[in-house]
Amino acid sequence: MSVEKVEVLVVGAGQAGVAMSEHLGRAGVPHLVLERARIAERWRTERWDSLVANGPAWHDRFPGLDFPGNPDAFVAKEAVADYFVDYAEKIAAPIRCGVEVTSVRRNTGRPGFRAETSAGVIEADYVVAATGPFQRPVIPALVPETAGLTQLHSAAYRNPGQLPPGAVLVVGAGSSGAQIAAELMQAGRKVYLSVGPHDRPPRRYRGRDFVWWLGVLNKWDAEAMPGAEHTTIAVTGAEGGHTVDFRRLAAEGMTLVGRTEGFRDGVMAFAPDLAANLAHGDANYLSVLDEADAYVARNGLDLPEEPTARIIGPDPACVTDPILSLDLAQAGITTILWATGFALDFGWLQIDAFDAQGRPQHKRGVSVEPGVYFLGLPWQTRRGSSFIWGVWYDAKYVADHIVKQRAYTLYRPATAAE
Ligand SMILES: Cc1cc2nc3c(=O)[nH]c(=O)nc-3n(C[C@H](O)[C@H](O)[C@H](O)COP(=O)(O)OP(=O)(O)OC[C@H]3O[C@@H](n4cnc5c(N)ncnc54)[C@H](O)[C@@H]3O)c2cc1C
């Protein structure tokens, strides 16, 4: 049986796979991208209906193509997916959709890799795992399925109408949790929001979006610091974009609680850390304003002052007198919505490039297993790595590395050639 051979096999056609294809194509490296579903599938079917990009269109994009329309708008998720389909077409990316890679193993006794796929075997000299920073939804094992509650992860949430009638406990107040909780409250639900430690940058300050501030302050390029691999960031582009303000949500009727800690006999326990978590978020918010002000002063920029941005509202009762335990049935809660993040899952990549916890071992995406690369990991090289614009630069680095390695593989001594 003949086996299809490719030089570079890219697994996954989200933004990372498309960016990888652009750089490999530009360097003239033959490659194939396999996608189990459709291009940018996660944006289409693994996010909630009303999601818009967290960054404005002028920023959250690849250098080679603008989003149509207002560059300051926050693009709806379907339009983000369409953008990558258009981009793939523009660069004539060799993407084969509807093909799942089920395993990749190193060949024995000869170079290269053997990929088993839903459409047969493919052999490749190099493999790029571009299967996303957010692969497997994580739900902490706190509440048994037998508790009589609807439980779902933010990745499975679509809209308020999907949930049974009743109040909702949203666990996690990063970008997903904060946005979903606000949407549920606007739909008339009673909402409890469990708020853990988080950063809470201002959406806009002195006439500029925070993505601009993080750019000029060179924070998108910050490299991962030990122990700071994951920071929950509460930011939203919904309704034209505004700063996430938990106190305002509480004033509008949401009940805030601390980190969700345990569950017993229908009663949920929360840590006494709500005030501290809000204070941490405030400190982060104010530090961005301080650094922005210093930048304006140092560079003599003419950006309008905005002293009201420093006004932080009074603590609501749920903060000054925190709820530490809650009988969910008594509170009318019928649904727990876990906005508790994602884990990596490289079960299909059966090579020796992971630590004991299953984390990829790599430097800037170049794995410890020669010939295998990662792309799109959180903090792969910097804060921006898992975001649309950041992955494009990481893809360039990975493509350059493949080009260099390929030159060694293709080299033959002149004498042998004679
Ligand atoms: C709710 C949410 C909102 C976000 N908003 C923004 C934002 O506004 N701006 C921004 O820049 N970033 C945002 N991000 C982060 C990031 O841009 C997205 O997560 C993006 O989808 C990551 O792109 P990717 O290509 O790395 O991975 P993915 O989009 O996850 O693409 C990986 C692809 O690989 C495919 N795949 C997986 N396994 C296999 C296999 N074994 N065989 C074949 N194919 C496979 C999947 O089907 C998928 O299409 C957001 C993330 C989330 C969760």
Ligand as a Chemical Component Dictionary entry (heavy atoms), coordinates in Angstrom:
data_LIG
# 
_chem_comp.id                   LIG 
_chem_comp.type                 NON-POLYMER 
_chem_comp.pdbx_formal_charge   0 
_chem_comp.three_letter_code    LIG 
# 
loop_
_chem_comp_atom.comp_id 
_chem_comp_atom.atom_id 
_chem_comp_atom.alt_atom_id 
_chem_comp_atom.type_symbol 
_chem_comp_atom.charge 
_chem_comp_atom.model_Cartn_x 
_chem_comp_atom.model_Cartn_y 
_chem_comp_atom.model_Cartn_z 
_chem_comp_atom.pdbx_ordinal 
LIG C1  C1  C 0 -13.271 32.411 24.565 1  
LIG C2  C2  C 0 -11.985 32.776 23.901 2  
LIG C3  C3  C 0 -11.863 34.035 23.301 3  
LIG C4  C4  C 0 -10.676 34.403 22.678 4  
LIG N1  N1  N 0 -10.592 35.633 22.130 5  
LIG C5  C5  C 0 -9.452  36.018 21.519 6  
LIG C6  C6  C 0 -9.326  37.296 20.902 7  
LIG O1  O1  O 0 -10.262 38.081 20.938 8  
LIG N2  N2  N 0 -8.168  37.637 20.291 9  
LIG C7  C7  C 0 -7.126  36.762 20.241 10 
LIG O2  O2  O 0 -6.103  37.113 19.655 11 
LIG N3  N3  N 0 -7.204  35.564 20.828 12 
LIG C8  C8  C 0 -8.334  35.178 21.453 13 
LIG N4  N4  N 0 -8.407  33.926 22.041 14 
LIG C9  C9  C 0 -7.217  33.069 22.051 15 
LIG C10 C10 C 0 -6.869  32.373 20.729 16 
LIG O3  O3  O 0 -6.754  33.325 19.727 17 
LIG C11 C11 C 0 -7.862  31.318 20.321 18 
LIG O4  O4  O 0 -7.962  30.361 21.342 19 
LIG C12 C12 C 0 -7.482  30.609 19.004 20 
LIG O5  O5  O 0 -8.540  29.745 18.671 21 
LIG C13 C13 C 0 -6.172  29.830 19.070 22 
LIG O6  O6  O 0 -5.816  29.485 17.733 23 
LIG P1  P1  P 0 -4.919  28.202 17.400 24 
LIG O7  O7  O 0 -4.839  28.070 15.939 25 
LIG O8  O8  O 0 -3.645  28.240 18.169 26 
LIG O9  O9  O 0 -5.773  27.010 18.010 27 
LIG P2  P2  P 0 -7.243  26.540 17.646 28 
LIG O10 O10 O 0 -8.096  27.630 17.174 29 
LIG O11 O11 O 0 -7.681  25.742 18.826 30 
LIG O12 O12 O 0 -6.983  25.591 16.375 31 
LIG C14 C14 C 0 -6.499  24.293 16.476 32 
LIG C15 C15 C 0 -7.168  23.467 15.401 33 
LIG O13 O13 O 0 -6.635  22.157 15.460 34 
LIG C16 C16 C 0 -7.657  21.230 15.161 35 
LIG N5  N5  N 0 -7.222  19.962 15.722 36 
LIG C17 C17 C 0 -7.036  19.664 17.043 37 
LIG N6  N6  N 0 -6.606  18.395 17.171 38 
LIG C18 C18 C 0 -6.492  17.886 15.912 39 
LIG C19 C19 C 0 -6.073  16.624 15.399 40 
LIG N7  N7  N 0 -5.656  15.654 16.210 41 
LIG N8  N8  N 0 -6.074  16.440 14.058 42 
LIG C20 C20 C 0 -6.463  17.456 13.216 43 
LIG N9  N9  N 0 -6.865  18.659 13.663 44 
LIG C21 C21 C 0 -6.874  18.884 14.997 45 
LIG C22 C22 C 0 -8.899  21.833 15.811 46 
LIG O14 O14 O 0 -10.076 21.372 15.199 47 
LIG C23 C23 C 0 -8.678  23.337 15.592 48 
LIG O15 O15 O 0 -9.326  23.807 14.441 49 
LIG C24 C24 C 0 -9.590  33.515 22.658 50 
LIG C25 C25 C 0 -9.718  32.248 23.268 51 
LIG C26 C26 C 0 -10.905 31.881 23.878 52 
LIG C27 C27 C 0 -11.013 30.533 24.551 53 
# 
loop_
_chem_comp_bond.comp_id 
_chem_comp_bond.atom_id_1 
_chem_comp_bond.atom_id_2 
_chem_comp_bond.value_order 
_chem_comp_bond.pdbx_ordinal 
LIG C1  C2  SING 1  
LIG C2  C3  SING 2  
LIG C2  C26 DOUB 3  
LIG C3  C4  DOUB 4  
LIG C4  N1  SING 5  
LIG C4  C24 SING 6  
LIG N1  C5  DOUB 7  
LIG C5  C6  SING 8  
LIG C5  C8  SING 9  
LIG C6  O1  DOUB 10 
LIG C6  N2  SING 11 
LIG N2  C7  SING 12 
LIG C7  O2  DOUB 13 
LIG C7  N3  SING 14 
LIG N3  C8  DOUB 15 
LIG C8  N4  SING 16 
LIG N4  C9  SING 17 
LIG N4  C24 SING 18 
LIG C9  C10 SING 19 
LIG C10 O3  SING 20 
LIG C10 C11 SING 21 
LIG C11 O4  SING 22 
LIG C11 C12 SING 23 
LIG C12 O5  SING 24 
LIG C12 C13 SING 25 
LIG C13 O6  SING 26 
LIG O6  P1  SING 27 
LIG P1  O7  DOUB 28 
LIG P1  O8  SING 29 
LIG P1  O9  SING 30 
LIG O9  P2  SING 31 
LIG P2  O10 DOUB 32 
LIG P2  O11 SING 33 
LIG P2  O12 SING 34 
LIG O12 C14 SING 35 
LIG C14 C15 SING 36 
LIG C15 O13 SING 37 
LIG C15 C23 SING 38 
LIG O13 C16 SING 39 
LIG C16 N5  SING 40 
LIG C16 C22 SING 41 
LIG N5  C17 SING 42 
LIG N5  C21 SING 43 
LIG C17 N6  DOUB 44 
LIG N6  C18 SING 45 
LIG C18 C19 SING 46 
LIG C18 C21 DOUB 47 
LIG C19 N7  SING 48 
LIG C19 N8  DOUB 49 
LIG N8  C20 SING 50 
LIG C20 N9  DOUB 51 
LIG N9  C21 SING 52 
LIG C22 O14 SING 53 
LIG C22 C23 SING 54 
LIG C23 O15 SING 55 
LIG C24 C25 DOUB 56 
LIG C25 C26 SING 57 
LIG C26 C27 SING 58 
# 
